[in-house]
Amino acid sequence: MDIETVCGHLAQLIEQGRSANAMELVAELLGKLKDENLRLALELFKLMKQHTGRRGEGFTSEQLDLFLQLLGQGTDAESTMGDDAPDVETAAEVETPPSPPPKKKDKPRRQKLPAHLPRTTTLIEVPEEQRQCPVHGDKSCIGHDQSEVLHFQPASFWVELIRREKLACRECGDQVAVAPPANKVVDGGMAGPGLIADLLVGKYRDHLPLSRQIRRYARLGVKLASSTVGDWIGQGADLLEPLVKLEADKVLSSFLVQTDDTGLKVQDREAAGNIKRGYLWVHVGDGRHCYVIYTPSKQYADKANAALDYLKRREGYIQADAFPGYDTVFDVPGSKAIEVGCWMHARRYFVEALEGGDLRAAIPIKLIKGMYEVEAEATEARAGPEQRLQMRLARSAPLRNELGQWIAENHPQARPKSPLAQAMGYALNQWNALQRPFEDGRIPLDNGESERRNRDPAMGRRNYLFAGSDVGAERAAIVYSLLGGCALNDVEPWAYLTDVLERIVDGWPMSRLEELLPAHYPALLAAEAAAE
């Protein structure tokens, strides 16, 4: 409806003596324009934030107190969700109060270098002219001043020459016996387990495309073809696949499964621009096991979605966001999966509303922040699950109840399309699922662990840009699963992959495959060290 049409309609209403209807129409149009303006302002703020702003969503207590103070300076109408509430300042434009003067910090101390590093000693002697005492002759050594210098030498290649013995009977001549072939990661290839491990860690943990790794190797004197290196990565991932299948069972049988997804571009000649958008679904079990699934699409109505089919086998808690596809897991007859909400996602929508200009969003953010402060105290005190649950019930539950009451009072008056109304709607839709952390202290407030495991694929796709095929993406999921497990269990990834690949090609028994999982690998090394 253009302006001239609106003006004509308003004039007609006024001539008919329907001034009240005209005012209602004006108020409705202004409300819609205000909502659209807030939406566009939020979109613009997000785009600017991606390029120049901070990436975090956190607000300090001082900032939130300032927002609440500004909110309290207005009239009662401003602190409600009435349609006549005037515009409020954009949160990004509010000047943060001056922070208190920083505390005097102790003088930083240089970290000690790791004891396991090899060391050489260089002795610097006192100059000859200072070694004599004018009265008593030669001076005696009374000690040394010591300092350490950390050096670096680039990684180097070395070649293992494998010589297979051949035996023959000198009398018969034809009775030749040859030693069996050596076990190799790549059949008939020349790549050792350490080199394969370096390629996998370089691409999927250090986010180096193969072209950069090849150039790095060339500087060390070894030139390799990209096709050869690609084949090595594929064969290394294939060898690790049985481990990942076992990891999938471990995740599924965990007390809590946390899940999240991230996109990954994949080459596809049948897609527009020869690129389609696939997805990596990260599943974390009890903070120890990690299993990543690749799917060519995110169509949750499609039975071919392996990630959702995998979760349908789950019996117990699943912590996830509100992606509609999860409804096919929770809201189906006979499902034994229990939905757990994510307070981080609930808070995120209120943060967007605050950043979009509505200071009233500072109220729920402040309450949720208080809940996370309780979690931080419990972690610092090394509280067990039962103690953590008691802390939540005593201190976080009142904050949760206050938030629920505030949403119940204000949501009915909110404009449906406003950012704050959408944030409250998300919290209401997820409210039952958001109560799960108050049932058991082992359940965290959010599924942040699975989101953190998504950082590697997110960083990697900025560098290697896309997977070469669906098969390549599936192999990436295999490697991301084990690297995620290494991160969860503080296992050094290169040493782990090198050792595991070597054990597998040497015939490690399938009955003991579980011992090679990242969660159990430190115990295996400790047991072997004790046996020696």
C-alpha positions in Angstrom: 0.0 0.0 0.0 1.6 3.3 -1.1 1.5 6.6 0.8 -1.1 8.2 -1.4 -3.5 5.3 -0.9 -3.0 5.5 2.8 -3.6 9.2 2.9 -6.8 8.9 0.9 -8.1 6.1 3.1 -7.3 8.2 6.3 -9.1 11.2 4.8 -12.1 9.1 4.0 -12.3 7.7 7.5 -12.0 11.2 9.0 -14.8 12.6 6.7 -17.0 9.7 7.9 -16.3 10.7 11.5 -14.3 7.6 12.2 -11.3 9.3 13.7 -10.6 6.4 16.2 -10.4 4.0 13.3 -8.0 6.3 11.5 -5.8 6.5 14.6 -5.8 2.7 14.9 -4.7 2.4 11.3 -1.9 4.9 11.7 -0.7 3.2 14.9 -0.8 -0.2 13.2 1.2 1.1 10.2 3.7 2.8 12.4 4.2 -0.4 14.4 4.8 -2.4 11.3 7.3 0.1 10.1 9.0 0.1 13.5 9.3 -3.7 13.4 10.7 -3.6 9.9 13.2 -0.9 10.9 14.4 -2.9 13.9 14.8 -6.0 11.7 16.8 -4.1 9.1 18.9 -2.4 11.8 19.6 -5.8 13.3 20.6 -7.3 10.0 22.9 -4.3 9.3 24.4 -4.6 12.8 25.1 -8.3 12.2 26.8 -7.6 8.9 29.0 -4.8 10.4 29.8 -7.0 13.3 31.1 -9.8 11.1 33.6 -7.5 9.5 34.6 -5.0 12.2 32.8 -5.8 15.5 33.4 -8.2 18.3 32.3 -11.8 17.7 31.4 -12.7 21.3 27.9 -12.4 22.7 28.9 -11.6 26.2 28.0 -8.4 28.1 29.7 -7.3 31.3 27.6 -6.8 34.4 28.4 -3.1 34.2 27.0 -2.9 30.7 23.8 -4.8 31.6 23.3 -2.6 34.7 23.7 0.5 32.5 21.1 -0.8 30.1 18.7 -1.5 32.9 19.3 1.9 34.4 18.5 3.6 31.1 15.4 1.4 30.8 14.3 2.4 34.3 14.6 6.2 33.5 11.6 6.1 31.2 7.9 6.1 31.9 6.0 3.0 32.9 4.9 2.6 29.3 8.5 2.3 28.2 9.1 -0.6 30.5 6.2 -2.6 29.2 5.6 -4.3 25.9 2.8 -2.0 24.8 2.5 -1.0 21.2 2.9 2.6 22.1 6.3 2.1 23.6 8.7 4.7 22.1 12.0 3.8 20.4 14.9 3.0 22.6 18.6 3.6 22.0 20.5 1.0 20.1 22.6 -1.1 22.5 25.6 -0.8 20.3 25.4 3.0 20.6 25.2 3.2 24.4 28.4 4.4 25.9 29.8 1.8 28.3 30.5 3.2 31.8 34.1 3.8 32.7 35.6 0.6 34.2 37.4 0.8 37.5 41.1 1.3 37.5 42.9 -2.0 36.8 44.5 -3.8 39.7 48.2 -3.8 39.9 49.4 -7.0 38.4 52.3 -9.0 39.5 55.4 -8.9 37.4 55.0 -11.6 34.7 57.2 -14.6 35.1 58.8 -16.4 32.2 57.3 -19.9 31.8 59.7 -22.8 32.3 60.4 -24.7 29.1 59.1 -28.3 29.1 61.5 -30.8 30.8 61.1 -33.4 28.0 62.8 -31.2 25.4 66.4 -32.3 24.6 69.0 -30.0 25.9 72.6 -29.2 25.1 75.0 -27.2 27.3 77.2 -24.4 26.2 79.9 -23.3 28.7 81.0 -19.7 28.5 84.2 -19.2 30.4 85.5 -16.2 32.2 88.0 -14.3 30.1 91.6 -15.2 30.7 92.6 -11.7 32.1 89.9 -12.1 34.8 90.8 -15.6 35.9 93.7 -14.6 38.2 93.5 -13.0 41.7 96.3 -10.4 42.0 97.1 -11.7 45.5 96.3 -15.4 45.6 96.6 -16.6 42.0 94.0 -18.8 40.2 90.3 -18.2 41.1 88.0 -21.2 41.9 84.7 -21.9 40.3 81.9 -21.2 42.7 78.9 -21.9 40.4 77.3 -20.8 37.2 74.6 -18.3 36.1 72.2 -20.2 33.9 69.7 -19.2 31.2 67.9 -21.1 28.5 67.5 -20.3 24.8 64.7 -22.1 22.9 65.8 -23.1 19.4 63.8 -24.5 16.5 64.7 -26.7 13.6 62.2 -27.4 10.8 60.8 -30.9 10.6 62.8 -33.2 8.5 62.1 -36.3 6.3 63.9 -39.6 6.7 63.8 -42.7 4.6 63.4 -46.2 5.8 65.0 -48.7 3.4 63.1 -51.9 3.6 65.2 -54.9 2.4 63.3 -58.2 2.1 65.5 -61.2 2.4 65.6 -63.8 -0.4 66.8 -67.3 0.2 67.5 -70.0 -2.3 69.0 -73.5 -2.4 72.3 -73.3 -4.3 71.8 -76.9 -5.4 68.2 -76.8 -6.6 68.2 -73.1 -7.7 64.5 -72.8 -8.0 63.6 -73.1 -4.3 63.5 -69.4 -3.6 61.9 -68.0 -0.3 61.2 -64.3 0.0 60.4 -62.5 3.3 56.8 -61.2 3.5 56.1 -57.6 2.4 56.3 -54.9 5.0 53.1 -53.6 6.6 52.3 -50.2 5.1 49.6 -47.6 5.6 49.3 -47.2 1.8 49.6 -50.5 0.0 52.5 -50.3 -2.5 53.0 -46.6 -1.5 55.9 -44.9 0.2 54.1 -42.8 2.8 54.7 -43.8 6.4 52.2 -43.4 9.3 53.9 -40.2 10.6 53.6 -38.6 7.2 49.9 -39.6 6.8 49.3 -38.3 10.3 50.9 -35.0 9.5 48.8 -34.6 6.5 45.6 -35.3 8.4 46.4 -33.1 11.3 47.7 -30.3 9.0 44.4 -30.2 7.0 41.8 -31.0 9.6 43.3 -29.5 12.7 45.7 -26.8 11.5 43.4 -25.9 8.5 46.1 -26.1 5.9 44.9 -26.9 2.3 46.9 -29.7 0.6 48.5 -27.1 -1.7 50.1 -25.4 1.3 51.3 -28.6 2.8 52.9 -29.6 -0.5 54.7 -26.3 -0.7 55.9 -26.8 2.9 57.3 -30.2 2.0 58.9 -28.9 -1.1 60.9 -26.4 1.0 62.2 -29.4 3.0 63.4 -31.0 -0.3 60.6 -33.4 -1.1 58.2 -32.7 -4.0 54.9 -34.5 -4.0 52.0 -34.5 -6.5 48.7 -33.3 -5.2 46.9 -36.4 -6.5 49.3 -38.6 -4.6 48.8 -36.7 -1.4 45.1 -36.8 -1.8 45.1 -40.6 -2.2 47.2 -40.9 0.9 44.7 -38.9 3.0 41.9 -41.0 1.6 43.6 -44.3 2.5 44.5 -43.0 5.9 40.9 -42.1 6.6 39.7 -45.5 5.4 42.0 -47.2 7.8 40.5 -45.2 10.7 36.9 -45.8 9.8 36.4 -48.9 12.1 37.5 -46.8 15.0 34.9 -44.1 14.2 32.1 -46.7 13.9 33.0 -47.8 17.4 33.0 -44.2 18.5 29.5 -43.9 17.1 28.3 -46.7 19.5 30.1 -45.1 22.4 28.4 -41.7 21.8 25.0 -43.3 21.4 25.3 -45.2 24.7 26.5 -42.1 26.7 24.4 -40.6 29.4 24.2 -37.3 27.5 24.5 -36.7 23.8 25.1 -33.1 22.6 24.7 -32.3 18.9 25.0 -29.5 16.5 25.7 -29.0 12.7 27.7 -26.8 10.5 27.8 -26.4 6.7 30.4 -27.6 4.3 30.7 -26.8 0.6 31.1 -29.9 -1.6 31.9 -30.1 -5.3 29.1 -31.5 -7.4 28.9 -31.2 -11.1 25.1 -31.5 -11.1 24.7 -28.5 -8.7 24.6 -24.8 -9.6 28.1 -23.5 -9.9 29.4 -27.1 -9.4 29.1 -26.5 -5.6 26.4 -27.8 -3.2 26.0 -27.3 0.5 26.5 -30.3 2.7 26.5 -30.6 6.5 28.7 -32.0 9.2 26.8 -33.1 12.3 28.9 -33.3 15.5 27.7 -35.6 18.3 29.5 -35.5 21.7 28.9 -38.2 24.3 29.5 -37.3 27.9 32.3 -34.8 26.9 34.6 -37.8 26.0 33.5 -39.3 22.7 33.0 -37.5 19.4 31.2 -38.8 16.3 30.8 -36.6 13.1 28.3 -37.5 10.3 28.3 -36.0 6.9 25.0 -35.6 5.0 24.6 -34.1 1.5 21.7 -32.0 2.6 19.7 -30.9 5.6 16.3 -32.1 4.5 15.0 -33.6 7.7 11.9 -34.9 6.0 14.2 -37.1 3.9 14.8 -40.5 5.4 18.3 -40.5 3.9 19.4 -38.0 6.5 21.9 -40.2 8.3 22.4 -37.8 11.2 18.7 -37.8 12.2 18.4 -41.5 11.6 21.4 -42.0 13.9 19.7 -40.0 16.7 16.4 -41.9 16.3 18.3 -44.9 17.8 19.1 -42.9 21.0 17.5 -43.7 24.4 18.1 -40.9 26.8 19.1 -37.2 26.9 19.9 -35.3 23.7 20.9 -31.7 24.0 20.4 -29.6 20.8 19.1 -26.4 19.5 15.5 -25.9 18.2 16.2 -27.0 14.6 12.8 -28.4 13.3 14.5 -31.6 12.0 15.0 -32.8 15.6 11.2 -33.1 15.9 11.5 -36.3 13.9 13.6 -37.6 16.7 11.6 -36.4 19.8 8.0 -36.0 18.6 7.4 -39.4 17.2 5.5 -42.3 18.8 7.8 -44.7 20.7 10.7 -42.3 20.9 12.9 -42.8 24.0 15.0 -39.7 23.3 14.6 -36.9 25.9 15.0 -33.4 24.6 17.4 -31.1 26.5 17.3 -27.4 25.6 20.3 -25.1 25.2 20.3 -21.9 27.4 23.1 -20.5 25.2 20.8 -20.5 22.2 17.9 -19.0 24.2 20.2 -16.2 25.4 21.5 -15.6 21.9 18.1 -14.4 20.6 17.8 -11.9 23.5 21.3 -10.7 22.7 20.2 -10.1 19.1 17.2 -8.1 20.3 19.4 -6.0 22.6 21.9 -5.4 19.8 19.0 -4.5 17.5 18.0 -1.7 19.8 15.6 -3.0 22.5 17.1 -2.4 25.9 14.3 -4.4 27.5 16.2 -7.5 26.4 18.8 -6.7 29.1 16.4 -8.1 31.7 16.4 -11.7 30.5 20.1 -11.5 29.6 20.9 -10.4 33.2 18.9 -13.3 34.6 20.6 -15.9 32.4 24.0 -14.4 33.1 23.3 -15.0 36.8 22.6 -18.7 36.1 26.0 -19.0 34.3 27.7 -17.3 37.2 26.4 -20.1 39.4 27.8 -22.7 37.0 31.2 -20.9 37.0 31.3 -21.0 40.8 30.4 -24.7 40.8 33.2 -25.5 38.3 35.7 -23.5 40.3 34.7 -25.3 43.4 35.0 -28.6 41.5 31.5 -29.5 42.6 30.2 -33.0 41.8 26.9 -33.5 39.9 24.8 -33.7 43.1 26.4 -30.6 44.6 26.1 -28.7 41.3 22.4 -29.6 41.2 21.8 -28.3 44.7 23.5 -25.0 43.8 21.3 -24.8 40.7 18.1 -25.4 42.7 19.0 -23.0 45.4 20.3 -20.1 43.3 19.6 -20.6 39.6 16.0 -21.9 39.9 14.8 -18.6 41.3 16.4 -16.7 38.4 14.8 -19.2 35.9 11.4 -18.7 37.6 11.7 -14.9 37.4 12.6 -15.1 33.8 9.6 -17.3 33.1 7.3 -14.9 34.9 8.7 -11.9 33.0 8.2 -13.7 29.6 4.6 -14.8 30.5 3.7 -11.2 31.4 5.3 -9.5 28.4 5.0 -12.0 25.5 1.2 -11.5 25.0 1.7 -7.8 24.4 4.7 -8.1 22.0 4.5 -7.5 18.3 5.0 -11.0 16.9 7.7 -10.0 14.4 9.8 -7.9 16.8 13.2 -9.4 17.7 12.3 -9.5 21.4 9.0 -11.3 20.8 10.8 -13.9 18.7 13.4 -14.4 21.5 10.6 -14.9 24.1 8.8 -17.2 21.6 11.9 -19.4 21.3 12.2 -19.6 25.1 8.5 -20.5 25.5 8.7 -23.2 22.8 11.8 -24.7 24.5 10.8 -24.1 28.1 10.2 -27.7 29.0 13.5 -28.8 27.4 15.3 -26.0 29.2 14.3 -27.4 32.5 16.4 -30.6 32.1 19.6 -29.2 33.7 17.5 -28.8 36.9 16.9 -32.5 36.9 20.5 -33.8 37.0 23.8 -32.0 37.7 25.5 -34.0 34.9 23.5 -32.1 32.3 25.1 -28.7 31.3 23.2 -25.6 30.6 24.1 -25.6 26.9 25.4 -27.8 24.1 28.5 -25.6 23.8 30.8 -28.6 23.7 29.4 -29.7 20.3 29.6 -26.2 19.1 33.2 -26.0 20.0 33.9 -29.1 18.1 32.4 -27.4 15.0 35.2 -24.8 15.1 37.6 -27.0 13.2 35.3 -27.5 10.2 34.3 -23.8 10.3 38.0 -22.7 10.3 39.0 -25.3 7.7 36.4 -24.4 5.1 37.8 -20.9 5.1 41.0 -22.3 3.9 40.4 -25.4 1.8 37.0 -23.9 0.7 35.3 -27.2 -0.1 35.4 -30.9 -0.1 36.1 -32.5 -3.5 33.2 -34.9 -3.4 30.7 -36.6 -1.0 33.2 -39.3 -0.4 35.8 -36.7 0.5 33.4 -35.1 2.9 32.7 -38.5 4.5 36.4 -39.0 5.0 36.7 -35.5 6.5 33.9 -36.5 9.0 36.0 -39.6 10.0 39.1 -37.5 10.7 37.1 -34.8 12.5 35.6 -37.5 14.7 39.0 -38.7 16.0 40.5 -35.2 16.2 37.5 -34.1 18.2 38.0 -37.0 20.5 41.7 -36.0 20.9 40.6 -32.5 21.8 38.1 -33.7 24.4 40.6 -36.0 26.1 43.7 -33.8 25.8 45.5 -36.2 23.5 48.2 -34.9 21.1 46.7 -35.6 17.7 49.9 -36.2 15.6 51.4 -38.7 18.0 48.0 -40.4 18.4 47.3 -40.8 14.7 50.9 -41.9 14.0 50.7 -44.6 16.7 47.2 -45.8 15.9 47.8 -46.1 12.1 51.0 -48.1 12.8 49.2 -50.4 15.2 46.3 -51.0 12.7 48.6 -51.9 9.8 50.6 -54.2 12.1 47.4 -56.2 12.8 46.0 -54.8 16.0 43.2 -57.2 17.1 39.7 -56.0 16.4 38.7 -57.3 19.9 40.9 -54.6 21.4 39.9 -51.8 19.1 38.2 -49.9 21.9 41.6 -49.3 23.5 42.6 -47.1 20.6 39.7 -44.7 21.0 41.0 -41.2 22.1 39.1 -41.5 25.4 40.9 -44.8 26.2 44.2 -44.2 24.5 46.0 -42.6 27.5 45.1 -45.6 29.7 46.6 -47.9 27.0 49.9 -46.0 27.0 50.0 -45.9 30.8 49.4 -49.7 31.0 52.1 -50.4 28.5 54.5 -48.1 30.3 53.8 -49.9 33.6 54.3 -53.3 32.0 57.7 -52.2 30.6 
